[in-house]
Amino acid sequence: MELPAWVWALTVAVLTAVVILDLTLAVKNPHRPSMREAAIWSGVYIASAFVFAGVMFVTQGSAFGAQFLGGFLIEKALSVDNLFVFLLIIQAFRVPDKLQSRVLLVGIVLSIVLRSVFIGLGSVLVERFSWVFLIFGAILIWTAWGQLKGGNDEETAPDTRFMRWAKSRLRVAPDYDKGRLLTRVDGQRYVTPLMLAMLAIGSTDILFALDSIPAIFGLTQEPYLVWTATLFALFGLRQLYFLLAGLLRHLRFLSLGLAAILGWIGIKLIINGLAANQLPFLNGGEPLHLPHVPIWLSLGFIAAVLTAVVVANWIILRREGRTWAELFAVESRESTPTPETADVGKR
């Protein structure tokens, strides 16, 4: 893609403004969005991604439009899986309803920063060293295997090495102290559980980026499409959390679907790496003649797998005599703050 500098500047300015607006709203009006509010904003952000995809189809052609759409779908699917980890962390730290939005927003902003850095590094590596495709492919296949082994069955927050270090070195206050990050107890400075929750999400963001960036590079190597698809997938993630937080417990087979998608893209990356082979010990450093996997085939595979996950969950709910509407109604009632819990963040 040959894009003038002003297109990059305009895109960065608009998407940065969206992040700042979301950050401002979350800080000025911390609250747990209702199901209706979360659904509206989630729909707006997803619709904006499809509008942008339409712009790509019209201005850059069907190939680049399909690459953006495929990248957005895979990143959105991975984001839903990431939301489950966010849910575990928030539950493990018992983050009050009023403060959950702030924790999520910090996690999303960190995700944007880390992914932007990794995209920049990945673009340089992919352009200069084709064997990076082999490494990316191996990472995705290993991640797919991890999805098959572990899935979403864990009920404890991920205990990373960074979090073990933080808990051993930092004094942690017993309460959230009105949403502060630092507080004093008996004249000594302590970090609040809110700080630890943010650190936990930030440290897991690094692992998320290591999974998602190779995945999208398997569909497109255009930095503009990689970056915009990733950001559009992260936009609205805070609202989507409140919309799906309870429903994630009922969403089965997501890990199997993600394993299939990541495995597919991992194999595609390895094929690309071998087709542009530069390794002297493999085929004398000459490229291997392997079939090219077109973007429409990858896009169709991703869409088919995600559709199969949704249909399978719908069938199971039907057999159990339940519907998605009933689950939404239950989660909506449970997410409505009561007089006793509405002010928990103020204590």
MARZA-228928 format. One record per residue (C-alpha): residue number from 1; residue in one letter; x, y, z. Coordinates in nm, 3 decimals, padded with zeros to 5 digits. Example, Ala and Ser with C-alpha at 12.3 -4.5 7.8 and 13.67 -1.06 7.14 Angstrom:
+-----+---------+---------+---------+---------+
: num : residuo :    east :   north :      up :
+-----+---------+---------+---------+---------+
:   1 :       a :  01.230 : -00.450 :  00.780 :
:   2 :       s :  01.367 : -00.106 :  00.714 :
+-----+---------+---------+---------+---------+
//
This chain:
+-----+---------+---------+---------+---------+
: num : residuo :    east :   north :      up :
+-----+---------+---------+---------+---------+
:   1 :       m :  00.000 :  00.000 :  00.000 :
:   2 :       e :  00.129 :  00.342 : -00.097 :
:   3 :       l : -00.028 :  00.590 :  00.144 :
:   4 :       p :  00.069 :  00.958 :  00.174 :
:   5 :       a :  00.193 :  01.088 :  00.507 :
:   6 :       w : -00.126 :  01.286 :  00.567 :
:   7 :       v : -00.333 :  00.965 :  00.569 :
:   8 :       w : -00.116 :  00.819 :  00.844 :
:   9 :       a : -00.128 :  01.150 :  01.036 :
:  10 :       l : -00.506 :  01.176 :  01.007 :
:  11 :       t : -00.557 :  00.813 :  01.111 :
:  12 :       v : -00.328 :  00.847 :  01.413 :
:  13 :       a : -00.499 :  01.173 :  01.516 :
:  14 :       v : -00.853 :  01.031 :  01.490 :
:  15 :       l : -00.782 :  00.701 :  01.664 :
:  16 :       t : -00.581 :  00.875 :  01.938 :
:  17 :       a : -00.874 :  01.112 :  01.993 :
:  18 :       v : -01.104 :  00.811 :  02.038 :
:  19 :       v : -00.872 :  00.663 :  02.302 :
:  20 :       i : -00.847 :  00.997 :  02.486 :
:  21 :       l : -01.226 :  01.041 :  02.478 :
:  22 :       d : -01.284 :  00.693 :  02.621 :
:  23 :       l : -01.018 :  00.755 :  02.887 :
:  24 :       t : -01.174 :  01.089 :  02.983 :
:  25 :       l : -01.523 :  00.942 :  03.014 :
:  26 :       a : -01.399 :  00.653 :  03.228 :
:  27 :       v : -01.207 :  00.881 :  03.466 :
:  28 :       k : -01.470 :  01.155 :  03.496 :
:  29 :       n : -01.767 :  00.922 :  03.530 :
:  30 :       p : -01.651 :  00.590 :  03.679 :
:  31 :       h : -01.943 :  00.347 :  03.678 :
:  32 :       r : -02.050 :  00.003 :  03.566 :
:  33 :       p : -02.233 :  00.051 :  03.235 :
:  34 :       s : -02.580 : -00.098 :  03.203 :
:  35 :       m : -02.629 : -00.380 :  02.953 :
:  36 :       r : -02.809 : -00.137 :  02.721 :
:  37 :       e : -02.529 :  00.122 :  02.736 :
:  38 :       a : -02.261 : -00.144 :  02.684 :
:  39 :       a : -02.452 : -00.295 :  02.390 :
:  40 :       i : -02.496 :  00.043 :  02.219 :
:  41 :       w : -02.130 :  00.144 :  02.249 :
:  42 :       s : -02.006 : -00.203 :  02.150 :
:  43 :       g : -02.226 : -00.187 :  01.841 :
:  44 :       v : -02.098 :  00.160 :  01.753 :
:  45 :       y : -01.733 :  00.051 :  01.772 :
:  46 :       i : -01.790 : -00.269 :  01.572 :
:  47 :       a : -01.993 : -00.081 :  01.310 :
:  48 :       s : -01.713 :  00.177 :  01.277 :
:  49 :       a : -01.468 : -00.106 :  01.200 :
:  50 :       f : -01.691 : -00.233 :  00.920 :
:  51 :       v : -01.729 :  00.121 :  00.785 :
:  52 :       f : -01.349 :  00.150 :  00.778 :
:  53 :       a : -01.333 : -00.188 :  00.602 :
:  54 :       g : -01.572 : -00.048 :  00.341 :
:  55 :       v : -01.343 :  00.251 :  00.292 :
:  56 :       m : -01.051 :  00.012 :  00.237 :
:  57 :       f : -01.249 : -00.190 : -00.018 :
:  58 :       v : -01.342 :  00.126 : -00.211 :
:  59 :       t : -01.011 :  00.313 : -00.196 :
:  60 :       q : -00.751 :  00.033 : -00.184 :
:  61 :       g : -00.923 : -00.260 : -00.351 :
:  62 :       s : -01.078 : -00.588 : -00.241 :
:  63 :       a : -00.747 : -00.754 : -00.146 :
:  64 :       f : -00.651 : -00.493 :  00.114 :
:  65 :       g : -01.011 : -00.459 :  00.231 :
:  66 :       a : -01.028 : -00.835 :  00.293 :
:  67 :       q : -00.693 : -00.825 :  00.474 :
:  68 :       f : -00.819 : -00.556 :  00.711 :
:  69 :       l : -01.146 : -00.742 :  00.771 :
:  70 :       g : -00.967 : -01.070 :  00.837 :
:  71 :       g : -00.721 : -00.900 :  01.073 :
:  72 :       f : -01.004 : -00.731 :  01.260 :
:  73 :       l : -01.198 : -01.058 :  01.301 :
:  74 :       i : -00.901 : -01.254 :  01.436 :
:  75 :       e : -00.799 : -00.972 :  01.672 :
:  76 :       k : -01.158 : -00.934 :  01.795 :
:  77 :       a : -01.183 : -01.307 :  01.858 :
:  78 :       l : -00.857 : -01.300 :  02.055 :
:  79 :       s : -00.986 : -00.994 :  02.244 :
:  80 :       v : -01.289 : -01.188 :  02.363 :
:  81 :       d : -01.054 : -01.459 :  02.492 :
:  82 :       n : -00.848 : -01.187 :  02.663 :
:  83 :       l : -01.164 : -01.054 :  02.828 :
:  84 :       f : -01.199 : -01.384 :  03.009 :
:  85 :       v : -00.854 : -01.334 :  03.164 :
:  86 :       f : -00.949 : -00.976 :  03.258 :
:  87 :       l : -01.261 : -01.117 :  03.422 :
:  88 :       l : -01.053 : -01.362 :  03.627 :
:  89 :       i : -00.815 : -01.086 :  03.741 :
:  90 :       i : -01.097 : -00.850 :  03.839 :
:  91 :       q : -01.271 : -01.129 :  04.032 :
:  92 :       a : -00.947 : -01.240 :  04.199 :
:  93 :       f : -00.879 : -00.885 :  04.326 :
:  94 :       r : -01.248 : -00.825 :  04.405 :
:  95 :       v : -01.241 : -00.494 :  04.221 :
:  96 :       p : -01.553 : -00.289 :  04.312 :
:  97 :       d : -01.803 : -00.236 :  04.030 :
:  98 :       k : -01.735 :  00.138 :  04.022 :
:  99 :       l : -01.361 :  00.085 :  03.965 :
: 100 :       q : -01.373 : -00.199 :  03.712 :
: 101 :       s : -01.407 :  00.037 :  03.417 :
: 102 :       r : -01.088 :  00.220 :  03.520 :
: 103 :       v : -00.891 : -00.106 :  03.551 :
: 104 :       l : -01.013 : -00.222 :  03.210 :
: 105 :       l : -00.925 :  00.107 :  03.044 :
: 106 :       v : -00.570 :  00.096 :  03.181 :
: 107 :       g : -00.537 : -00.257 :  03.044 :
: 108 :       i : -00.667 : -00.153 :  02.702 :
: 109 :       v : -00.439 :  00.153 :  02.679 :
: 110 :       l : -00.141 : -00.064 :  02.770 :
: 111 :       s : -00.253 : -00.313 :  02.504 :
: 112 :       i : -00.257 : -00.038 :  02.242 :
: 113 :       v :  00.090 :  00.085 :  02.338 :
: 114 :       l :  00.247 : -00.261 :  02.353 :
: 115 :       r :  00.088 : -00.378 :  02.030 :
: 116 :       s :  00.198 : -00.059 :  01.851 :
: 117 :       v :  00.556 : -00.121 :  01.961 :
: 118 :       f :  00.545 : -00.489 :  01.862 :
: 119 :       i :  00.386 : -00.403 :  01.525 :
: 120 :       g :  00.671 : -00.161 :  01.451 :
: 121 :       l :  00.932 : -00.420 :  01.543 :
: 122 :       g :  00.749 : -00.698 :  01.361 :
: 123 :       s :  00.716 : -00.496 :  01.040 :
: 124 :       v :  01.091 : -00.432 :  01.031 :
: 125 :       l :  01.175 : -00.796 :  01.100 :
: 126 :       v :  00.928 : -00.933 :  00.845 :
: 127 :       e :  01.055 : -00.696 :  00.577 :
: 128 :       r :  01.421 : -00.784 :  00.627 :
: 129 :       f :  01.415 : -01.145 :  00.748 :
: 130 :       s :  01.164 : -01.387 :  00.598 :
: 131 :       w :  01.258 : -01.656 :  00.851 :
: 132 :       v :  01.068 : -01.453 :  01.112 :
: 133 :       f :  00.754 : -01.607 :  00.958 :
: 134 :       l :  00.876 : -01.946 :  01.080 :
: 135 :       i :  00.914 : -01.815 :  01.436 :
: 136 :       f :  00.573 : -01.644 :  01.427 :
: 137 :       g :  00.417 : -01.961 :  01.292 :
: 138 :       a :  00.574 : -02.173 :  01.566 :
: 139 :       i :  00.449 : -01.929 :  01.832 :
: 140 :       l :  00.093 : -01.952 :  01.699 :
: 141 :       i :  00.094 : -02.330 :  01.675 :
: 142 :       w :  00.227 : -02.351 :  02.032 :
: 143 :       t : -00.044 : -02.107 :  02.144 :
: 144 :       a : -00.308 : -02.314 :  01.966 :
: 145 :       w : -00.185 : -02.624 :  02.148 :
: 146 :       g : -00.209 : -02.432 :  02.476 :
: 147 :       q : -00.571 : -02.340 :  02.394 :
: 148 :       l : -00.651 : -02.707 :  02.337 :
: 149 :       k : -00.484 : -02.813 :  02.662 :
: 150 :       g : -00.605 : -02.534 :  02.887 :
: 151 :       g : -00.889 : -02.348 :  02.717 :
: 152 :       n : -01.099 : -02.129 :  02.942 :
: 153 :       d : -01.147 : -02.379 :  03.221 :
: 154 :       e : -00.915 : -02.214 :  03.470 :
: 155 :       e : -01.084 : -02.039 :  03.758 :
: 156 :       t : -00.789 : -01.851 :  03.897 :
: 157 :       a : -00.617 : -01.540 :  03.770 :
: 158 :       p : -00.289 : -01.602 :  03.587 :
: 159 :       d :  00.001 : -01.596 :  03.835 :
: 160 :       t :  00.284 : -01.447 :  03.629 :
: 161 :       r :  00.642 : -01.414 :  03.748 :
: 162 :       f :  00.602 : -01.035 :  03.751 :
: 163 :       m :  00.298 : -01.059 :  03.980 :
: 164 :       r :  00.479 : -01.293 :  04.219 :
: 165 :       w :  00.762 : -01.040 :  04.235 :
: 166 :       a :  00.521 : -00.751 :  04.293 :
: 167 :       k :  00.341 : -00.930 :  04.576 :
: 168 :       s :  00.669 : -01.019 :  04.747 :
: 169 :       r :  00.821 : -00.668 :  04.724 :
: 170 :       l :  00.524 : -00.433 :  04.771 :
: 171 :       r :  00.321 : -00.362 :  05.082 :
: 172 :       v : -00.046 : -00.405 :  04.992 :
: 173 :       a : -00.322 : -00.214 :  05.173 :
: 174 :       p : -00.628 : -00.410 :  05.295 :
: 175 :       d : -00.881 : -00.200 :  05.099 :
: 176 :       y : -00.921 :  00.018 :  04.789 :
: 177 :       d : -00.924 :  00.349 :  04.982 :
: 178 :       k : -01.172 :  00.531 :  04.752 :
: 179 :       g : -00.999 :  00.414 :  04.435 :
: 180 :       r : -00.649 :  00.543 :  04.512 :
: 181 :       l : -00.340 :  00.367 :  04.377 :
: 182 :       l : -00.124 :  00.453 :  04.680 :
: 183 :       t : -00.227 :  00.506 :  05.042 :
: 184 :       r : -00.079 :  00.531 :  05.390 :
: 185 :       v : -00.136 :  00.289 :  05.675 :
: 186 :       d :  00.014 :  00.377 :  06.016 :
: 187 :       g :  00.237 :  00.635 :  05.846 :
: 188 :       q :  00.379 :  00.388 :  05.591 :
: 189 :       r :  00.312 :  00.399 :  05.217 :
: 190 :       y :  00.118 :  00.104 :  05.074 :
: 191 :       v : -00.012 :  00.017 :  04.728 :
: 192 :       t : -00.383 : -00.057 :  04.705 :
: 193 :       p : -00.530 : -00.372 :  04.546 :
: 194 :       l : -00.632 : -00.145 :  04.256 :
: 195 :       m : -00.264 : -00.091 :  04.173 :
: 196 :       l : -00.199 : -00.467 :  04.181 :
: 197 :       a : -00.500 : -00.535 :  03.957 :
: 198 :       m : -00.366 : -00.285 :  03.702 :
: 199 :       l : -00.018 : -00.439 :  03.723 :
: 200 :       a : -00.167 : -00.786 :  03.672 :
: 201 :       i : -00.355 : -00.682 :  03.360 :
: 202 :       g : -00.051 : -00.491 :  03.231 :
: 203 :       s :  00.179 : -00.790 :  03.270 :
: 204 :       t : -00.065 : -01.026 :  03.096 :
: 205 :       d : -00.101 : -00.769 :  02.815 :
: 206 :       i :  00.256 : -00.853 :  02.714 :
: 207 :       l :  00.160 : -01.219 :  02.669 :
: 208 :       f : -00.152 : -01.120 :  02.474 :
: 209 :       a :  00.054 : -00.908 :  02.235 :
: 210 :       l :  00.295 : -01.196 :  02.172 :
: 211 :       d : -00.003 : -01.404 :  02.058 :
: 212 :       s : -00.202 : -01.148 :  01.861 :
: 213 :       i :  00.071 : -00.975 :  01.658 :
: 214 :       p :  00.199 : -01.294 :  01.487 :
: 215 :       a : -00.165 : -01.389 :  01.420 :
: 216 :       i : -00.246 : -01.073 :  01.225 :
: 217 :       f :  00.090 : -01.078 :  01.043 :
: 218 :       g : -00.024 : -01.414 :  00.910 :
: 219 :       l : -00.304 : -01.234 :  00.722 :
: 220 :       t : -00.133 : -00.913 :  00.614 :
: 221 :       q :  00.212 : -00.757 :  00.633 :
: 222 :       e :  00.088 : -00.405 :  00.561 :
: 223 :       p :  00.176 : -00.199 :  00.873 :
: 224 :       y : -00.120 :  00.036 :  00.820 :
: 225 :       l : -00.369 : -00.249 :  00.806 :
: 226 :       v : -00.207 : -00.437 :  01.095 :
: 227 :       w : -00.215 : -00.129 :  01.319 :
: 228 :       t : -00.567 : -00.011 :  01.232 :
: 229 :       a : -00.719 : -00.362 :  01.255 :
: 230 :       t : -00.558 : -00.413 :  01.596 :
: 231 :       l : -00.681 : -00.079 :  01.731 :
: 232 :       f : -01.034 : -00.121 :  01.597 :
: 233 :       a : -01.046 : -00.462 :  01.768 :
: 234 :       l : -00.940 : -00.306 :  02.100 :
: 235 :       f : -01.184 : -00.015 :  02.076 :
: 236 :       g : -01.499 : -00.082 :  02.273 :
: 237 :       l : -01.334 : -00.367 :  02.463 :
: 238 :       r : -01.422 : -00.200 :  02.794 :
: 239 :       q : -01.790 : -00.183 :  02.703 :
: 240 :       l : -01.780 : -00.534 :  02.553 :
: 241 :       y : -01.648 : -00.662 :  02.885 :
: 242 :       f : -01.957 : -00.546 :  03.072 :
: 243 :       l : -02.176 : -00.685 :  02.796 :
: 244 :       l : -02.014 : -01.029 :  02.790 :
: 245 :       a : -01.860 : -01.063 :  03.139 :
: 246 :       g : -02.130 : -01.295 :  03.268 :
: 247 :       l : -02.199 : -01.456 :  02.932 :
: 248 :       l : -01.834 : -01.562 :  02.894 :
: 249 :       r : -01.906 : -01.827 :  03.157 :
: 250 :       h : -02.166 : -01.975 :  02.922 :
: 251 :       l : -01.962 : -01.943 :  02.599 :
: 252 :       r : -01.829 : -02.291 :  02.526 :
: 253 :       f : -01.589 : -02.406 :  02.254 :
: 254 :       l : -01.426 : -02.060 :  02.221 :
: 255 :       s : -01.087 : -02.208 :  02.307 :
: 256 :       l : -01.135 : -02.481 :  02.044 :
: 257 :       g : -01.230 : -02.221 :  01.783 :
: 258 :       l : -00.931 : -02.003 :  01.865 :
: 259 :       a : -00.702 : -02.307 :  01.857 :
: 260 :       a : -00.824 : -02.391 :  01.507 :
: 261 :       i : -00.780 : -02.032 :  01.384 :
: 262 :       l : -00.436 : -01.986 :  01.540 :
: 263 :       g : -00.322 : -02.325 :  01.411 :
: 264 :       w : -00.442 : -02.239 :  01.058 :
: 265 :       i : -00.263 : -01.904 :  01.055 :
: 266 :       g :  00.048 : -02.060 :  01.211 :
: 267 :       i :  00.068 : -02.313 :  00.926 :
: 268 :       k :  00.005 : -02.031 :  00.674 :
: 269 :       l :  00.295 : -01.832 :  00.823 :
: 270 :       i :  00.530 : -02.129 :  00.800 :
: 271 :       i :  00.430 : -02.181 :  00.436 :
: 272 :       n :  00.502 : -01.812 :  00.368 :
: 273 :       g :  00.838 : -01.838 :  00.541 :
: 274 :       l :  00.939 : -02.146 :  00.342 :
: 275 :       a :  00.817 : -01.991 :  00.017 :
: 276 :       a :  01.052 : -01.696 :  00.076 :
: 277 :       n :  01.326 : -01.911 :  00.229 :
: 278 :       q :  01.657 : -01.740 :  00.313 :
: 279 :       l :  01.803 : -02.008 :  00.538 :
: 280 :       p :  02.125 : -02.145 :  00.383 :
: 281 :       f :  02.085 : -02.491 :  00.543 :
: 282 :       l :  01.737 : -02.539 :  00.391 :
: 283 :       n :  01.713 : -02.615 :  00.016 :
: 284 :       g :  02.045 : -02.442 : -00.036 :
: 285 :       g :  01.896 : -02.108 :  00.065 :
: 286 :       e :  01.652 : -02.118 : -00.227 :
: 287 :       p :  01.276 : -02.061 : -00.186 :
: 288 :       l :  01.057 : -02.370 : -00.172 :
: 289 :       h :  00.774 : -02.400 : -00.423 :
: 290 :       l :  00.468 : -02.422 : -00.198 :
: 291 :       p :  00.104 : -02.334 : -00.267 :
: 292 :       h : -00.006 : -01.979 : -00.182 :
: 293 :       v : -00.294 : -01.950 :  00.066 :
: 294 :       p : -00.517 : -01.664 : -00.057 :
: 295 :       i : -00.659 : -01.412 :  00.188 :
: 296 :       w : -01.020 : -01.498 :  00.095 :
: 297 :       l : -00.961 : -01.857 :  00.205 :
: 298 :       s : -00.823 : -01.747 :  00.543 :
: 299 :       l : -01.105 : -01.497 :  00.587 :
: 300 :       g : -01.364 : -01.764 :  00.505 :
: 301 :       f : -01.201 : -02.011 :  00.745 :
: 302 :       i : -01.202 : -01.758 :  01.032 :
: 303 :       a : -01.564 : -01.661 :  00.967 :
: 304 :       a : -01.669 : -02.027 :  00.944 :
: 305 :       v : -01.500 : -02.122 :  01.273 :
: 306 :       l : -01.646 : -01.826 :  01.464 :
: 307 :       t : -01.989 : -01.901 :  01.318 :
: 308 :       a : -01.956 : -02.265 :  01.422 :
: 309 :       v : -01.874 : -02.159 :  01.781 :
: 310 :       v : -02.182 : -01.936 :  01.799 :
: 311 :       v : -02.411 : -02.199 :  01.641 :
: 312 :       a : -02.279 : -02.474 :  01.871 :
: 313 :       n : -02.349 : -02.259 :  02.178 :
: 314 :       w : -02.695 : -02.175 :  02.043 :
: 315 :       i : -02.776 : -02.545 :  01.994 :
: 316 :       i : -02.661 : -02.629 :  02.348 :
: 317 :       l : -02.874 : -02.348 :  02.493 :
: 318 :       r : -03.175 : -02.473 :  02.296 :
: 319 :       r : -03.128 : -02.824 :  02.432 :
: 320 :       e : -03.108 : -02.682 :  02.784 :
: 321 :       g : -03.428 : -02.488 :  02.725 :
: 322 :       r : -03.257 : -02.148 :  02.747 :
: 323 :       t : -03.199 : -01.860 :  02.507 :
: 324 :       w : -02.938 : -01.584 :  02.469 :
: 325 :       a : -03.208 : -01.331 :  02.557 :
: 326 :       e : -03.269 : -01.504 :  02.891 :
: 327 :       l : -02.897 : -01.504 :  02.972 :
: 328 :       f : -02.872 : -01.135 :  02.886 :
: 329 :       a : -03.171 : -01.063 :  03.111 :
: 330 :       v : -03.016 : -01.255 :  03.402 :
: 331 :       e : -02.676 : -01.086 :  03.362 :
: 332 :       s : -02.846 : -00.747 :  03.332 :
: 333 :       r : -03.026 : -00.796 :  03.663 :
: 334 :       e : -02.707 : -00.920 :  03.833 :
: 335 :       s : -02.504 : -00.625 :  03.700 :
: 336 :       t : -02.751 : -00.365 :  03.830 :
: 337 :       p : -02.592 : -00.212 :  04.144 :
: 338 :       t : -02.790 : -00.237 :  04.463 :
: 339 :       p : -02.794 :  00.039 :  04.729 :
: 340 :       e : -02.550 : -00.170 :  04.935 :
: 341 :       t : -02.298 : -00.215 :  04.652 :
: 342 :       a : -02.337 :  00.115 :  04.467 :
: 343 :       d : -02.105 :  00.296 :  04.706 :
: 344 :       v : -01.854 :  00.016 :  04.766 :
: 345 :       g : -01.585 :  00.204 :  04.580 :
: 346 :       k : -01.621 :  00.496 :  04.822 :
: 347 :       r : -01.543 :  00.298 :  05.136 :
+-----+---------+---------+---------+---------+
//
